[in-house]
Amino acid sequence: MKKIIFLSFVIFFTITTLSSFAQTNKLRFGLKYQIKSLNYEFVDDVPNHKMGVSHGVGLAYMKDGSQANVNVYFVFDYTDGNGNFIENYVVQMSDVSKISIKADGTSFGSADDPMFNANVTIMSGTGEYEGIKGKGKMTGNRRSQLDDKATVNLTFELEYTLKNQ
């Protein structure tokens, strides 16, 4: 009986100690970017069905007041401005650390004022963010039709761990 109690204590202590090494961090930021290139084709099935790719550039605004440059790569399948998209963000911090984020989401609402909602996965990182893994949510909007000058506003709420933490 004493051995069982002792083993239970050792297992509990080991699990508690190991779980403290993977500390969960939160990262919240706003992102504003402008679409710089847009290529699409109309799909000949229903009116206003487009599939395409886009690239944008902008800034991420961190809670601590710092900013980061962002490149956005975007694939979409929209009918009347609504549908599914996959978006990849490369966030370049001021210290040259990078975070790569992927969003899998939906556009809904009107074509002139769509809203966005996505599940987000942190794919990789460099520098201070080497070994990063995480996930979260993205929401946002675009106050115009999808064109090669449209501005997009997004908010990210992420939880992550670092391998070396």
Order of alpha helices (4+ residues) and beta strands (2+ residues): alpha-beta-beta-beta-beta-beta-beta-beta-beta
